[in-house]
Each structure stands twice: as structure tokens, then as C-alpha cells.
Amino acid sequence: MGLGMIGIVLPLLPTTPLLLLASFFFVKGSSKFEKWFKGTNVYKNHLEEFVKNRAMTRKQKLTILLFADFMIAIPFFLTDSNLVKVFLLLIVVYKYYYFITKIKTIKKLG
């Protein structure tokens, strides 16, 4: 969980997967936490359908992709290292590839 929290301010660390992994282990260890987490708006709006069907709406995908792009753009423009810039661009390309090819797009929920 700590690495995920650091990833919020240091975009080179994959925040979302680390926090999801931490949540997975918390849920496995605590039914009280599982009930609370699955009742939050974050879970219901962004994760519930993905967890059930490995699918998201176009709006959910765009929201996540654009927010991640914004967070990756910060170090991209602040660094002078071309190697870091190339690495960040590769992350962006892979992120779009994954969201387009590996996660189904569904119609609006509800």
C-alpha cells in the first residue's frame, strides 16, 4: 500500500495496480473491510463492473486514461532525461494498448 501511495506523487510507480493489490489482500483478510470497500463510490463507479466482467464503459476508460496521461505528463515535461521521456511514452502506449485490446468496452451501466 505504501508503494501505491508513493506512486501518487511519483508517476514512475504504478499507483493503481499497487493499490488494487493492497485492497485485494485487505479484502481477503477482513470481511469488514471488504464490505466497506465494496460500498464506496470509487468501487461502484470504477471497479465493480471491471471486477465482475473485466469490462468498462467508454467514459470509465477515458476518465482513467486521461487522468493517467495528465499524471505522466508532469514528469515528462519536468525531466531533462530523454531516457525517462522514452520510458514514459512507452508506458502511455502500453496503457492504451491494454485498455483498447484487453478490457471490453460496454454500454452505459444501469
PyMOL commands that set and color helices and strands:
alter all, ss='L'
color gray80, all
select helices_A, chain A and resi 2-9+15-29+31-38+41-53+58-78+82-101
alter helices_A, ss='H'
color red, helices_A
select strands_A, chain A and resi 55-57+104-106
alter strands_A, ss='S'
color yellow, strands_A
deselect
rebuild
show_as cartoon
